[in-house]
Amino acid sequence: MNEHPTQALLDMFTIREKKGSFENLKVAIIGDVTHSRVARSDTYALTKLGAQVFIAGPPTLIPLGFENMGNVTICESVEEAIFEADVIINLRIQLERMKSALFPTVREYSEFFGMSLDRMKFAKPDVLIMHPGPVNRGIEISTYVADGDNSVINEQVTNGVSVRMAVLDILCNE
């Protein structure tokens, strides 16, 4: 539950490919932040590159001190976090890493923290929807959002192959 550097590299590659720059981007990271290696790595990279990061999820899934990682704001609701967002990164609920029930039910999680078409209205019209996978459709993100015009989830997967091949090439040729 620490970091995931190659996922952060491919996420930064995907964002740069689509948005051109990180300066003054508002990026919302939504979900199970406590158990997410991606949340930490993406937050480190995004804040270093000039983006503002807004975090939302069940309070039991937001680790203490996350707001000390740079230009990070912990939000009380998903709507607050995604308001006028340029990028939304949805995280998978990692039940396999939880030692106790940290939210009442999956249905309730989906209702209060899942990314739906209605909720997307708070973000900018050209918001990028990202997810490191695997996607739990209907829980942290609706099928309509995951497959919608704003989704770059498939591009993330494609970019992941290239980015990870480049990392391996650099490591093997040193």
trRosetta pair geometry for C-beta under 8 A, 3 or more apart (Angstrom, degrees):
i j d omega theta_ij theta_ji phi_ij phi_ji
1 34 7.3 -11 -169 148 134 60
1 35 5.5 -78 -120 -143 117 48
1 36 7.6 49 -150 38 79 18
1 37 6.4 -143 -147 -66 30 78
1 97 6.5 126 -74 -170 117 146
2 37 5.9 21 69 -120 43 94
2 40 6.6 -88 164 68 40 160
3 8 7.6 -30 -176 -20 95 132
3 37 5.3 92 174 -168 8 90
3 40 5.1 -101 -96 98 72 120
3 41 4.5 109 -161 -66 87 97
3 44 7.5 -6 -124 7 123 142
4 7 4.1 10 129 26 115 122
4 8 6.4 141 92 -22 70 87
4 37 3.7 101 -32 120 99 112
4 38 5.0 -29 48 -75 135 57
4 40 7.7 115 14 60 75 91
4 41 4.9 -119 57 3 61 147
4 132 7.5 67 104 -155 155 155
5 8 5.5 -55 -148 36 36 113
5 9 6.4 38 155 -22 68 102
5 41 5.5 -156 -85 -136 40 135
6 9 5.4 -46 -147 33 38 115
6 10 6.5 31 156 -13 67 102
6 160 7.4 82 145 -150 101 84
6 163 6.4 147 -168 121 84 110
6 164 5.3 53 -171 -95 137 88
6 167 5.9 -91 -107 -4 108 165
7 10 6.0 -58 -148 41 32 103
7 11 6.1 33 152 -20 66 108
7 37 7.3 105 36 103 139 99
7 38 5.0 -72 118 -108 144 93
7 41 6.2 105 72 79 93 145
7 42 7.5 -60 116 -54 96 94
7 132 5.3 23 -161 -134 132 126
7 160 7.5 -4 -111 -116 57 112
8 11 5.6 -55 -143 38 31 112
8 12 6.2 30 157 -19 66 105
8 38 7.1 170 -63 -147 74 61
8 41 3.6 -123 -49 143 129 109
8 42 5.2 -160 -114 -74 87 52
8 44 7.1 -12 -139 61 157 98
8 45 4.7 153 177 -16 118 143
9 12 5.9 -55 -146 37 28 108
9 13 6.3 31 153 -21 63 107
9 45 7.8 -166 -73 -104 43 156
9 163 5.0 163 116 -179 110 134
9 167 7.1 130 62 -60 167 125
10 13 5.3 -48 -144 36 36 117
10 14 6.3 38 155 -21 65 104
10 156 6.1 97 137 -163 112 72
10 159 4.8 143 -159 114 94 100
10 160 4.3 21 -130 -90 166 64
10 163 4.2 -156 -81 31 85 155
10 164 7.3 -20 -56 -35 124 83
11 14 5.7 -54 -148 36 31 111
11 15 6.3 28 155 -16 65 106
11 38 7.5 110 -37 -163 148 103
11 42 5.5 -33 90 -107 157 107
11 45 7.5 131 79 74 107 147
11 89 7.1 25 -150 -108 136 134
11 130 6.4 87 -136 178 99 153
11 132 7.3 -45 -69 -86 119 94
11 156 6.7 12 -94 -130 62 111
12 15 5.8 -53 -144 39 32 109
12 16 6.1 30 157 -17 66 109
12 22 7.7 -24 -146 -73 91 132
12 42 7.9 -179 -52 -130 82 70
12 45 5.2 -101 -66 156 128 140
12 46 7.6 -156 -95 -72 94 64
12 49 6.9 150 -138 -34 119 161
13 16 6.0 -59 -145 40 25 108
13 17 6.1 31 154 -24 63 109
13 159 5.1 178 100 180 124 133
13 162 7.9 -157 152 85 162 111
13 163 5.6 -153 -4 -77 155 127
14 17 5.6 -53 -146 34 28 115
14 18 6.4 10 160 -5 63 112
14 128 7.7 154 136 177 102 147
14 130 6.9 128 104 -110 142 126
14 152 5.7 145 177 136 122 133
14 155 5.6 128 -133 117 111 106
14 156 5.2 -23 -70 -91 160 70
14 159 5.1 -165 -68 30 91 163
15 18 6.2 -70 -148 46 28 99
15 19 5.4 -21 174 22 71 118
15 22 6.9 59 123 -91 127 88
15 25 7.4 98 179 165 126 173
15 27 7.7 -20 -122 -97 148 129
15 87 5.9 -14 -118 -93 113 154
15 128 6.7 -176 -112 63 72 162
15 130 7.8 -42 -67 -55 91 149
16 19 6.7 -68 -114 58 21 80
16 20 6.8 39 -167 -140 55 6
16 21 7.3 51 -130 -79 74 18
16 22 7.1 -41 -85 -46 84 90
17 155 7.5 -148 87 165 143 133
17 159 7.3 -143 -6 -94 151 141
18 128 5.6 102 108 -87 155 137
18 152 6.2 -81 -56 -89 153 156
18 155 7.8 103 -55 108 119 160
19 22 7.5 89 97 -82 127 45
19 25 6.2 49 158 -98 158 135
19 86 6.3 68 -116 162 142 125
19 87 7.2 -72 -43 -55 146 113
19 128 7.1 -92 -47 -21 108 135
21 25 7.4 178 105 -38 68 110
21 50 7.7 -29 161 75 91 134
22 25 5.4 -81 -160 14 48 123
22 46 6.6 -163 -160 -147 128 61
22 49 3.7 29 78 132 163 112
22 50 4.8 126 106 60 94 91
22 51 4.6 -78 -180 -45 95 96
23 49 7.9 -107 -55 146 52 72
23 50 4.2 -24 -99 130 55 145
23 51 7.7 -107 -86 -69 9 55
24 50 6.8 -28 -20 148 47 103
24 51 7.5 -36 62 -116 9 47
24 52 7.2 7 -150 -8 37 103
25 46 7.7 -100 80 -159 114 103
25 50 7.6 88 20 104 85 82
25 51 4.3 -33 66 -119 96 99
25 52 7.0 -166 89 29 47 71
25 86 4.5 -99 -156 59 86 148
25 87 6.3 27 167 4 123 110
26 51 7.4 168 -86 -170 15 87
26 52 5.2 -21 -109 70 63 107
26 54 6.5 14 -175 -5 92 118
26 84 6.1 53 54 109 158 82
26 85 4.9 -121 110 -122 103 53
26 86 5.2 124 51 4 68 89
26 87 7.5 176 93 32 49 70
27 42 7.8 -136 143 156 144 113
27 46 5.4 -95 44 -151 152 150
27 51 5.0 28 -2 163 118 135
27 52 6.9 163 25 80 72 51
27 53 5.3 -27 75 -107 97 65
27 54 7.1 171 87 24 44 75
27 85 6.8 84 -122 -158 19 102
27 86 6.6 -48 -72 64 60 90
27 87 4.4 -12 -116 69 83 108
27 88 7.7 175 -162 -83 57 27
27 89 6.6 23 177 -5 101 107
28 53 7.8 138 -100 -163 24 54
28 54 4.7 -31 -105 74 73 101
28 55 7.7 163 -159 -84 60 23
28 56 6.7 -10 -168 14 105 106
28 75 8.0 -26 -134 13 103 145
28 78 7.9 89 172 -160 139 66
28 81 4.3 112 -139 148 116 96
28 82 4.6 -71 -3 -86 172 64
28 85 4.5 -52 -10 -111 112 150
28 87 7.1 -176 28 95 64 57
28 88 4.8 -11 66 -115 105 73
28 89 7.0 -176 92 28 53 67
28 123 7.6 -111 13 -98 136 114
29 33 6.6 90 124 -96 114 107
29 39 5.3 123 165 -129 144 90
29 42 6.5 147 -93 92 134 132
29 43 6.8 -69 -9 -68 158 96
29 53 6.3 4 -2 -168 111 103
29 54 7.3 166 22 81 66 47
29 55 5.3 -18 67 -107 95 71
29 56 7.8 159 84 27 50 61
29 81 7.9 -97 48 -180 42 135
29 89 4.8 -15 -109 69 71 107
29 91 6.7 44 179 -32 86 114
30 55 7.8 166 -83 -158 39 45
30 56 5.2 -11 -114 69 79 90
30 57 6.1 145 -169 -68 50 85
30 78 5.7 50 -130 -126 128 99
30 81 6.3 149 -82 100 94 148
30 82 7.2 -7 -58 -56 132 108
30 88 6.4 2 0 -171 120 96
30 89 7.1 165 21 83 72 53
30 90 5.3 -27 69 -111 103 61
30 91 6.5 -170 87 14 48 85
30 113 6.4 170 174 -176 103 89
30 115 6.6 120 83 -59 152 104
30 140 7.5 154 112 -170 99 99
31 36 7.1 89 96 -50 104 143
31 39 8.0 -148 71 -71 90 125
31 57 5.0 7 117 -102 6 123
31 61 7.1 -70 148 129 45 141
31 90 5.8 90 -35 -170 131 59
31 91 3.3 -162 74 58 135 92
31 92 7.0 76 163 26 152 13
31 93 6.7 -125 -170 -66 107 63
31 113 6.4 126 -98 156 55 124
31 140 5.4 21 -107 -140 128 128
32 35 5.0 -22 152 44 113 101
32 36 5.7 134 102 -39 76 103
32 57 6.3 172 -65 -162 26 150
32 58 8.0 5 -92 34 62 100
32 61 4.7 -83 -126 -169 56 135
32 91 5.2 -134 47 116 70 119
32 92 6.7 -46 38 96 122 42
32 93 4.9 126 -35 -117 135 48
32 94 5.4 -175 121 13 153 84
33 36 5.5 -67 -139 31 31 119
33 39 4.5 169 -139 -171 75 172
33 55 5.9 33 -80 -162 156 122
33 57 5.5 -180 -8 23 98 147
33 61 5.8 120 33 141 71 81
33 62 5.2 39 52 -111 130 56
33 63 6.3 -124 114 4 101 84
33 66 6.5 16 148 -104 141 161
33 91 6.7 138 -73 30 51 165
34 60 7.7 -54 -18 137 148 54
34 61 4.8 -121 5 -158 109 54
34 62 6.7 -90 -49 -50 89 7
34 63 4.9 131 -107 -53 73 88
34 102 7.7 -122 43 -167 149 166
35 61 7.3 -52 5 -148 90 96
35 94 4.0 -139 120 58 140 131
35 97 4.3 140 -144 86 131 141
35 98 6.9 -73 -60 -61 147 75
36 39 3.8 78 96 -3 124 107
36 40 7.0 167 105 -6 77 79
36 91 4.8 -49 -91 -152 148 141
36 92 7.7 140 -99 50 103 69
36 94 7.0 173 -70 -14 64 131
37 40 6.2 -59 -163 37 39 109
37 41 6.3 26 151 -10 72 113
38 41 6.0 -64 -143 45 31 104
38 42 5.6 26 163 -16 70 114
38 89 7.5 -149 139 163 119 131
38 91 6.5 178 71 -114 121 102
38 132 4.6 -127 -95 -35 161 159
39 42 6.1 -58 -138 42 22 106
39 43 6.1 23 161 -21 61 112
39 55 7.5 71 -163 -120 121 114
39 66 8.0 -27 144 -139 120 131
39 89 7.9 163 -100 110 67 128
39 91 6.1 -14 -58 -83 106 147
40 43 5.9 -60 -146 36 25 110
40 44 6.5 26 157 -19 63 105
40 69 7.8 -143 -141 -121 66 155
41 44 5.8 -51 -149 34 31 111
41 45 6.4 23 157 -12 64 109
42 45 5.9 -61 -147 43 31 107
42 46 5.8 27 160 -19 69 113
42 53 7.9 139 122 -118 90 134
42 89 6.2 -118 161 107 168 178
43 46 5.9 -54 -134 40 26 108
43 47 6.1 19 169 -12 63 110
43 53 5.2 100 -127 -168 82 174
43 55 7.8 -1 -95 -69 129 117
43 66 7.4 -83 -147 -169 173 93
43 69 5.2 37 139 121 125 147
43 70 7.1 165 161 40 87 113
43 72 6.2 23 -158 -90 120 128
44 47 6.6 -68 -150 39 19 102
44 48 6.4 14 158 -15 60 115
44 69 6.7 -87 -78 -178 61 116
44 70 7.6 126 -122 -5 39 135
45 48 5.9 -65 -150 39 27 109
45 49 6.1 13 160 -10 66 116
46 49 5.9 -68 -146 44 27 104
46 51 4.1 -62 -179 61 92 126
46 53 5.3 105 98 -66 136 113
47 50 7.9 104 -172 -29 28 10
47 51 6.6 -86 -77 65 34 73
47 53 6.0 -64 -61 -5 92 120
47 69 6.4 169 1 129 158 84
47 70 3.0 95 171 107 153 152
47 71 4.9 166 -132 33 97 83
47 72 6.6 -51 -77 -46 133 88
48 70 7.2 -96 -50 -107 55 162
51 71 7.3 -180 100 81 45 126
51 87 7.9 -26 -152 36 144 127
52 71 5.0 -89 -115 141 62 118
52 73 7.3 13 173 2 100 108
53 69 7.8 -33 62 88 143 112
53 70 7.4 67 22 83 119 102
53 71 6.4 118 19 97 79 74
53 72 4.7 -22 77 -108 106 75
53 73 7.3 172 93 25 55 66
54 72 7.7 164 -86 -159 27 55
54 73 5.0 -17 -112 67 73 99
54 75 5.4 36 179 -28 100 124
54 80 7.5 -144 179 123 132 76
54 81 4.2 169 132 -147 113 75
54 82 7.6 -163 91 -57 132 34
54 85 7.1 -116 44 -95 128 110
55 62 6.2 124 137 -130 123 114
55 66 6.0 -12 13 125 172 138
55 67 7.8 -128 30 -75 128 73
55 72 6.4 21 -13 -174 114 102
55 73 7.1 -178 22 88 75 46
55 74 5.1 -31 68 -111 106 60
55 75 6.5 173 76 15 46 82
55 81 6.6 -102 87 -121 11 132
56 62 8.0 -47 -149 -78 19 130
56 74 7.7 132 -82 -168 50 55
56 75 4.4 -38 -77 70 100 107
56 76 7.6 -11 -124 73 99 13
56 77 6.3 -3 -144 123 136 20
56 78 4.8 164 120 -92 147 49
56 80 6.8 144 -85 66 135 88
56 81 3.7 -123 -20 -22 124 148
56 82 7.6 -78 22 -25 143 81
56 113 7.2 -173 129 -132 96 94
57 61 4.6 -81 132 86 125 111
57 62 5.5 155 63 -58 100 92
57 91 7.6 -29 -86 51 138 121
57 113 5.8 58 -132 -141 56 141
58 61 4.6 69 64 15 91 106
58 62 7.4 -167 88 -14 45 87
58 102 6.5 133 103 136 140 92
58 103 4.6 -108 -96 -83 166 119
58 109 6.9 -57 -44 -118 125 90
58 112 7.7 79 -79 98 83 127
58 113 6.4 -72 -39 -48 77 149
59 62 5.8 -57 -144 29 38 110
60 102 4.1 -172 126 -173 129 92
60 103 6.3 -171 54 -60 127 72
61 102 5.7 107 -61 136 87 136
61 103 7.1 -28 -26 -40 118 114
62 66 6.3 -101 -179 18 83 144
62 74 6.1 103 177 -142 146 120
63 66 5.3 112 72 -47 83 106
65 68 5.0 -42 -170 24 72 120
65 69 7.8 91 141 -39 74 85
66 69 5.9 -32 -173 -4 49 119
66 72 6.1 -116 139 142 77 149
66 74 6.4 103 77 -75 109 111
67 72 5.0 -157 -132 98 45 102
67 73 6.7 41 -126 -117 103 24
67 74 5.1 -77 -65 -18 113 103
68 72 7.6 -39 25 52 18 123
69 72 5.1 44 60 -11 90 146
73 81 7.9 -179 95 -113 98 75
75 78 7.6 122 104 -87 127 17
75 80 4.1 -178 -167 97 123 113
75 81 4.0 -162 39 -63 154 85
76 80 6.0 52 50 23 70 153
77 80 4.6 101 59 4 84 101
77 81 7.1 -151 96 -3 48 86
78 81 5.6 -60 -150 40 35 111
78 82 6.0 10 162 -2 72 113
78 112 7.4 152 -6 154 120 57
78 113 5.6 154 -56 -131 129 52
78 115 7.6 -156 -174 -85 140 66
78 119 6.2 -11 118 -160 127 133
79 82 6.4 -67 -137 47 24 94
79 83 6.3 49 158 -54 62 94
79 119 6.7 -120 -84 -147 76 86
79 122 5.0 -172 -149 -88 73 165
80 83 5.9 -33 -149 -6 27 117
81 85 7.2 22 136 -64 63 132
82 85 4.5 -69 -155 -2 56 134
82 88 5.5 13 -118 -97 110 122
82 119 6.9 70 58 158 155 94
82 120 7.6 -87 155 -120 146 39
82 122 5.0 92 98 93 99 115
82 123 4.7 -59 166 -67 99 97
82 127 7.6 35 -169 -136 100 158
83 122 4.9 -68 -93 170 58 105
83 123 7.3 -135 -121 -83 12 46
84 122 7.7 -72 -20 155 45 69
84 123 6.8 173 -70 -144 3 41
84 124 5.8 51 -157 -54 48 86
85 88 5.4 81 118 -64 147 85
85 122 7.7 44 9 112 98 87
85 123 4.4 -47 51 -127 91 99
85 124 6.4 -132 75 5 41 87
85 127 5.5 55 95 -123 86 123
86 124 5.9 11 -94 26 49 138
86 126 7.7 -8 -144 93 66 86
86 127 6.3 -179 -171 -118 19 66
86 128 7.0 16 145 15 64 91
87 127 6.6 169 -87 -164 21 75
87 128 4.6 -12 -116 58 77 103
87 130 6.4 9 -175 0 99 119
88 115 6.6 134 138 -116 141 140
88 120 7.9 -122 10 -116 158 81
88 123 6.1 -74 -40 -93 123 153
88 127 5.8 32 -6 168 101 124
88 128 7.1 -176 28 87 62 55
88 129 5.5 -12 66 -113 102 61
88 130 6.8 174 89 28 49 75
89 130 4.6 -26 -106 77 71 110
89 131 7.1 153 -162 -83 58 38
89 132 7.6 37 -170 -29 104 88
90 115 5.2 -92 -85 -10 136 135
90 129 7.2 8 -7 -170 111 85
90 130 7.1 173 20 86 70 52
90 131 4.7 -22 66 -93 95 95
90 140 5.1 144 170 145 114 108
90 141 4.8 102 119 -60 170 117
91 131 7.6 -179 -82 -138 22 73
91 132 7.1 12 -119 23 63 107
91 140 6.7 -113 80 -163 42 154
92 131 7.4 91 -50 -172 83 100
92 132 7.2 -97 -7 66 104 90
92 133 7.3 25 -45 164 130 13
92 134 6.5 66 -96 68 151 56
92 135 7.1 -135 -87 -110 103 30
92 136 5.9 114 -139 -5 88 104
92 140 6.1 -145 -111 12 38 155
93 106 7.3 -169 64 -122 166 90
93 109 6.5 38 -78 157 146 160
93 136 6.4 -44 33 27 93 154
93 139 6.3 -88 11 144 123 131
93 140 6.0 180 -20 -54 87 116
94 97 4.4 11 131 22 114 114
94 98 6.9 144 100 -28 70 87
95 98 5.6 -55 -151 24 41 115
98 101 7.3 73 145 -96 134 24
98 102 5.6 -121 -140 -6 131 114
101 104 7.4 51 160 -114 121 21
103 108 6.6 -159 156 90 103 110
103 109 5.1 86 118 -77 149 102
104 108 4.8 19 71 43 110 156
104 109 7.9 -173 57 -42 69 76
105 108 4.5 96 56 7 84 100
105 109 6.9 -138 97 -6 46 85
106 109 5.4 -49 -149 33 35 117
106 110 6.4 38 152 -21 65 103
106 139 5.7 -48 -177 -127 104 112
107 110 5.8 -54 -152 34 30 112
107 111 6.5 30 151 -20 63 107
108 111 5.5 -53 -147 35 34 114
108 112 6.2 8 164 1 69 112
109 112 6.6 -76 -145 49 23 92
109 113 5.5 -43 -176 42 66 114
109 114 6.9 91 126 -44 68 92
109 139 6.6 16 96 -172 114 86
109 140 7.6 -37 138 -80 111 67
110 113 7.2 -71 -103 59 12 70
110 114 3.9 17 -157 -32 57 140
110 138 6.6 -10 -129 152 145 58
110 139 5.1 -98 -81 -142 106 41
110 140 7.4 -103 -104 -62 71 28
111 114 6.8 38 -24 20 14 110
113 140 7.1 -34 117 -127 95 69
114 119 7.6 167 99 3 58 153
114 138 7.7 -19 -149 166 149 28
114 139 6.2 -149 -100 150 119 28
114 140 5.6 -156 -117 -144 74 20
114 141 6.4 -167 -165 -68 81 23
114 142 6.6 91 153 -43 116 77
115 119 5.9 -130 -146 80 48 133
115 120 6.8 65 -177 -64 90 89
115 129 7.0 149 151 -140 153 117
115 140 6.8 25 9 151 90 59
115 141 4.5 -4 53 -114 107 74
115 142 6.6 -125 95 9 64 78
115 145 5.0 -153 121 127 102 170
116 119 4.6 96 52 8 78 102
116 120 7.0 -129 96 -12 43 86
116 142 5.0 68 -114 -19 62 132
116 144 7.7 42 -158 61 59 113
116 145 6.6 -141 -135 -36 18 129
117 120 5.6 -49 -150 25 34 118
117 121 7.7 51 151 -34 58 88
117 142 6.6 -68 -21 63 77 147
117 144 5.3 -32 -50 107 114 134
117 145 6.2 -158 -65 -64 62 89
117 148 7.5 143 -96 -75 94 151
118 121 6.2 -40 -174 2 39 114
119 122 6.3 -38 178 12 54 111
120 123 5.6 -53 -165 31 58 112
120 127 6.9 -159 -160 58 92 139
120 129 7.7 -38 -113 -76 122 123
120 145 6.3 174 -53 -113 132 113
120 150 7.1 160 -157 40 138 156
123 127 3.9 10 144 -54 131 155
124 127 4.9 138 61 -55 76 83
126 150 7.3 166 -167 -117 30 99
127 150 5.5 26 81 -163 73 138
128 150 6.3 -168 -121 175 25 83
128 152 5.2 -16 -161 3 103 126
129 141 7.5 126 179 -144 121 134
129 145 5.8 -161 -150 169 162 93
129 146 7.3 -135 131 -101 133 35
129 148 6.9 59 25 63 150 106
129 150 4.7 83 -6 114 104 97
129 151 4.5 -45 73 -96 114 60
129 152 6.7 151 64 15 56 69
129 153 7.0 -36 110 -37 86 93
130 152 5.9 -23 -86 65 78 95
130 153 6.5 148 -141 -82 41 65
130 156 6.0 110 -146 -62 93 141
131 135 5.2 59 128 -92 149 100
131 140 7.5 136 -126 105 124 120
131 141 6.0 -88 -75 -8 144 157
131 146 6.9 -27 10 -118 147 95
131 153 5.1 -4 43 -109 95 115
131 156 7.5 -174 61 41 50 159
132 156 7.2 -121 -110 156 43 146
133 153 7.1 117 -57 -167 101 106
133 156 7.6 172 -13 102 111 126
133 157 7.0 52 -20 -81 153 101
135 140 7.5 -130 -155 64 68 104
135 141 6.1 -61 -157 55 109 121
135 146 5.7 99 -175 -127 157 142
135 153 6.9 13 -57 -157 137 152
136 139 4.0 -23 121 43 115 128
136 140 5.6 80 61 13 99 95
136 141 7.7 119 70 32 61 77
137 141 6.7 -57 -118 84 50 77
137 142 7.2 47 -167 -167 75 25
137 143 4.9 44 -166 -74 123 81
137 146 6.0 -86 -108 10 94 156
138 142 6.3 52 -94 -121 44 54
138 143 6.6 3 -53 -29 79 89
141 145 5.2 -118 -174 82 91 121
141 146 5.0 106 127 -60 121 98
142 145 4.7 92 59 8 83 100
142 146 6.8 -154 92 -4 41 89
143 146 5.6 -58 -140 42 32 111
143 147 5.9 4 167 5 68 114
144 147 6.6 -68 -137 52 20 91
144 148 5.7 45 156 -58 60 108
145 148 5.3 -40 -137 5 27 126
145 150 7.5 -37 -159 64 71 108
145 151 6.7 126 153 -67 54 112
146 151 5.7 80 -176 -113 28 151
146 153 6.1 -9 -161 2 77 155
147 151 6.3 -62 -107 28 4 156
148 151 5.2 116 59 -13 66 104
151 154 7.4 69 128 4 102 85
152 155 4.4 -47 -174 44 83 121
152 156 6.0 100 124 -32 82 88
153 156 5.5 -47 -153 27 34 116
153 157 6.9 34 151 -18 63 100
154 157 5.7 -49 -154 32 38 112
154 158 6.5 36 149 -15 67 105
155 158 5.5 -53 -146 40 36 112
155 159 5.9 34 155 -16 69 108
156 159 5.8 -58 -142 43 27 108
156 160 6.2 39 153 -33 62 104
157 160 5.5 -49 -152 23 29 119
157 161 7.4 33 152 -22 59 94
158 161 6.2 -50 -165 22 35 109
158 162 7.3 22 148 -6 64 105
159 162 5.7 -59 -154 42 42 108
159 163 5.8 37 154 -18 76 111
160 163 5.9 -55 -135 41 29 108
160 164 5.9 22 167 -13 66 112
161 164 6.3 -64 -145 42 21 103
161 165 6.2 22 157 -19 61 111
162 165 5.8 -58 -146 37 27 111
162 166 6.4 28 155 -20 64 106
163 166 5.7 -55 -152 34 30 112
163 167 6.6 31 151 -19 64 104
164 167 5.5 -47 -146 34 37 113
164 168 6.3 37 154 -17 66 104
165 168 5.7 -55 -148 40 32 111
165 169 6.2 36 152 -23 65 106
166 169 5.5 -52 -145 35 31 114
166 170 6.4 31 155 -18 64 103
167 170 5.9 -55 -151 36 30 110
167 171 6.3 24 154 -14 65 110
168 171 5.7 -59 -144 42 31 109
168 172 5.9 22 161 -14 68 114
169 172 6.1 -61 -138 42 25 104
169 173 6.0 2 167 -2 63 119
170 173 6.4 -73 -140 47 21 97
170 174 6.8 37 160 -46 60 100
171 174 6.3 -43 -153 1 28 114
